[in-house]
C-alpha cells in the first residue's frame, strides 16, 4: 500500500514509514501544497494512493464519493511528527487489512 500524505502532515514522516509503506509520498513532492482538495483527491485516485489526512473536508468527501481513493483519517489534532509516525507504524496491520477490503473507504485513527 502506498500512502499520499496530505499537507497537514509533515513531510518528515515519510522517511520514517517508507520501510512499511514503499512508494509512499507527500503532496509537497508533487507541487500540491495549498492546492484545492479536489486536485489532491484526483491525484491520489489516478496514481493509486491511499490518502492520509487530518482534514475533515477529505473525510466528508470520502463519505459522499466513496473510494477510490481510500482515506486514512487521523483524528489527532495538532500532533507532533513522532505521534503521526507512531500511529502509521503501529497500525500497519490494520491499514493493510483496510487496504485489502474492497468495501472499505475510510479508516479513522484516533
N, C-alpha and C positions, 0 to 999 in steps of 0.2 A: 504494500500500500504506500502510495506516495502522497504526502501532505503538502498543501499550499497554506502557509502561514499568512494570516491577514496582517495588515499594517499595525493593528493594535497590539501585536505581539512582537517582541524584539527579534531581530534577525540573528541575535547571538544565541538563540535557542537552537537554531538549525544545526551547527556543527556538533551539538551535544546529543542529537537524536538520529543523525544520519545512519548510524550503525543499525538501528532498528527500522528506520523508515527510509531506505535508499531511494534516491530520485526525488526526495522532497525539496522544496524551495520556499522562498519568501517572496511576497509580492514586489518587494523592493528590487529584486534581481530582474524583474520583468518590466520595470518602469510603471508599476501600477500603484504607486503611492499617491494619495489624495485623488484617487480615481473613483468614479461612480461605481457603486456596488454592483450594478448590472454588468459592467465590464469585467469585474473580478469574478463574478459568478459565471459568466460566459467563458472566461479564460480557464477556470477550473473545469468546467464542463467539457470544453473542447480538448483539453490536454489530460483528462483522466485523473485529476487530483481530487482528494478529499479535502475540503476547505476546513481550516481550523480558525475559529474567531471567537472574540468576546462581544462582537457587535450584535445587538438584539435585532437589527434590521435583517441580518442574514438568517437569524432564527425565524423571523416572520416570513421571509422569502421561502425558506425551506418548507414551512408549514403550508404555504399557499401553492407552491410549484412542485414540491417533492424533489426527487433526485432524478438524474444527476445534476449537479454534484451532490455527494453526501456532505453533511455538515457535522463537525465536532464542535459543539457549542460549549465554551468554557465559561462557567458562572463563577468567576473567581475575583471579580472586581479588579482593583489596581494591585496586582501581584508582581513580585519580583521575577526575573527571568528564571531563577533557580526553582521557583514554585511551578512555573509553566513546564519547565523541563522535567521536573519530578512527576507531574501529572501525566505527561505524554509517555514517559518511560514506564512508570508503574502500572499504567493501564494498557500496556501493549496487547495483552491477550484479549482484553475487552474490545479494543479498537480493531483487532484482527477479526474477531467474531462479527463485529458491526460491519466491517468491510465485506465480509463473506455473505451477509444476509441480504438477499436480493430485494426484500421488502422494506428494509430499514433506510430511513432518510436522515434522521437526526440522532446524534448521541450527545446527551448533556452530561458534562462532568462538573461536579461541584467544586 
